[in-house]
Amino acid sequence: MQLVSNGAIGEVSLVRTTCSSMGPGSGHGAPTDFSWFYQGGAGEMSSMTGYGLIKMTAVLGAVKSLAATSCISMPERVMRDGSAKGKRVQVDVLDNNVMVLDFGNNTLGTMDTGYVMMASKAPDMELFGTEGVISTYGGDQVDRIRLHKDDWNTDVAGWQDVDIPSLDSRWAKHSSTLPSLTDAVLDGKPLVNGPRHMAHVVEVIEKTWIAAESRQTVDLATTFPMVSWKDLPIDTSTAKLV
């Protein structure tokens, strides 16, 4: 948010986000039976998609319209570990989804979300601007940000790591939802992740299913007030656990 709001990459034209994995129960150390994740009412769209959507919309604003395509790519899953080890599950929820998002102002985005990605070294989010690129790594717990610049005036070009103050602090690696709620109650400040923002994310998820089934572009009805960088409730450069 800080880099984009300060114009570090100019005007954003495209964002790419991934919220995909092989799904719960597909690796070692499963503490319980995760087979229900592959049944109706669950799935990646209901469990993890919100993380990526919250990040994208917090930086770029509300989605105006979207198109999507979805399918079941792995119709049977086998639980790998834990109490359900060896259990076979017939998948009846869409496990492979790709969304195309229109944020308005000539800014587009794509997002893949599903239980079909075993591994990837790609960034979980990339923002492409007129003057640079931002890549983030670590999913909902951002642990690395890289910035690419190609400045014709200063001849500065290439990738550089962005310093993330207090990266070892829990505040820097998790959303500031609770501190924001405290500030809202005590001082009347705006919520970072307010209810209207969350309602918009839920609508994006629901409209993705509709768009995928209809094979039509679908408009979004909800929006939310953007929170600027200066309104964030904590300064991560001085944040400490107490």
N, C-alpha and C positions, 0 to 999 in steps of 0.2 A: 504493500500500500504506500509506503513512504517513497520508494523508488518511482513508482508510477505517478504519484501525486506531485513529485518534484520534477517530473519531466525527464527522468533519466533515459527513457527509451522513446521519447516523443509521443506521438499519437498511436495508441494500440489498434492494430488492424485485425489481429488473429490471436486466439488463445487455444491451446491444446491441453486437455487434462485427461489423466487416466485414473480410474478407481477400480482396477481389476486385480484379481488374484485367482488362485485355484479353489478358494473357498474354505470354510471351516471344516475341520476333520480330514483335510487332504495332506496334512503334514504330521510330524511326530509331536507328541505331548498333548494330545487332545484331552481335556479334563472331563469331558462328558460326551453324550451322544449329540452330535451336531447335525444329524441327518435331516432335522426339520427345516434347516436352512434351504433345502432344495425342494421344499413342498410349497403348495399354494399359500399365499399370505406372507411368504418370506422372500428369499432371494436377494441378490446383490442390490437391486434397485431399492429395496426396502431397508437394507442394513448399512450400506457404505456410501451410496451415491451422494447423500446429503453432505458429506465432508467436502467433496470436490466442488459441489454446487455452491456451498457457502463461501469457499475461497474465491471462486470465479466471480460471483455476484458481489461480494464485498469489495472487490477491486474495480469491477467494470459496471456494476449496477444491475438492474433487473433485466431479465430476458424478455424480449418483445414477442418472439415467435420461435417455433422449433419444428424440426422434422426428425424422424427416428426410424431405425429398423432394428428388429429384435428377433431372436430365434432361440431354440434349445439346441446347442451344439454338442452337448455331452448328455445323452438321455439316461445314462446310468452312472451312478457314482458308488465308489466303495470306500467306506470309512477306514482310515489307515491306522488309527491308534485309539487308545482309551477304551471305555466300557463298550463301545459299539464297533470295535475293531473287526473288520471283515464284513460288516453289514452292507448289503447292497440296497441302494436307494434308487427308485425310479423317479427321475426329475420331471416335475410337472409345473415348474416355474421358469420363465425365460432366463437363461443363464448367459446370454451374449447380447449386449445392447450397445448401439452406437447412436449418439445424438448429434445433431447439427443445430447450433444455437445462434440466434440473431439478437444481438444486444442493442441494435440501432446504431446510429452515427457511423454506419459503414464498418462496424466491428462484428466479426463472426467468431464462432468457437466450435470446437468438436470435443466430445467426451466419450470415452469407452468405459463401460462399467459391466462387469460380469465375473463369472467364476470359471474362466477358461485360460487365464494367463498364468503359466507356471513360474516365469521369472522375466525380469526386464531390467536393463540398466538405463532406460530412458528416464528423463525427469518426470515427476508426477504432474507438473504444470509448467507450461512455457507460454510466455507472453511476447509476441512479436510486434515491435513498434517501428516507427519510421526512423528512429535513431539508435536502435539497439534491441537486445533480446534479454529477457530474464528467465532463468530456469531454476525451479525449486525441486528439492529432493527431501524425502522423508515422510511423505504422506501428510496425515493430519498433525504429525509432530515434526515440523520443518527442522532439518538439521544441516541443510546446506542451501545457499543461494548463490548462483553464478550470474554474472552480468557480461554480456558481449557488447562491445562498442566498436564503431568504425567511423571515427571522426576525421573528416577530410581536412579540417582546419588545423588540428593539433597533431595529426598523424598518429593518434592513439587507436590501436586496433587490437582485437583479440579478446579472449576470455579472461575474466578475473573473478576470484572469490570475493563475495561480499561479507564484510564483518558483521556478524550477528551478536550484538552485545549480550553478555550474560547467557550464552548458549547453554551453560550447565544449569541455569535456573529453570525451574518448572514453569515460571511465567513466560519464558521465552519460547518454550516448546509446546505449550498448550494455549488454547484460546483464552482470552481475557474475559470470558463470560461472567464469572462470579465477581471479579473486581468491578466490572462494568455495572452489574446489578447493584452492588453496594453504592457506587457513585450515583446511580439513578435514584436510589432511595434516599440517600443522605443529602445530595446536592442538586438533584433534578437534572443530571446530565443525560444525554441520549444513550440508549442501550446499543452496544456494539452489535449484538445479535438479538434484535428486538423481535417481538411476535409477528410483525408484518413481514419481516425478512424471512422468518421461518415458514410462514404461511406461503410465501412466494416459492420457496424451495420445494415445499410439498406439492404445490400446483405444477411445478416443472416436472416432478417425478410422475404425477398422475397424467399430465398431458403427453409425456413421453410414451406411455402405454397406448393412449388414444391415437397418437400420431403413427406409431408403429403398426397398429392394427388397421388403420384407415389408409395408410400410405399417403397421407396428406399433411401439408404444413398446418400447424395449429397455433393460434394466437393465445397469448397469456393475458389474463384479466387482472392479475394482482401486480402490485409494485410495492416499494418500501422506501423510506427516506435513507439516503446514503449517509454513512458516518465518515467524516473526513479523518485523515491521519492525526490531526491535532486534537481530535475529540477522544482518542483512545485513552482508556482509564489509567494506564500505567506507563512508566518510562522504563523500558527493558534495560536501559544502560545502568540503572541503579537498583533494579528489582532484586530482592533477595528473599530466600525462604526464611521464615521465622517460626 
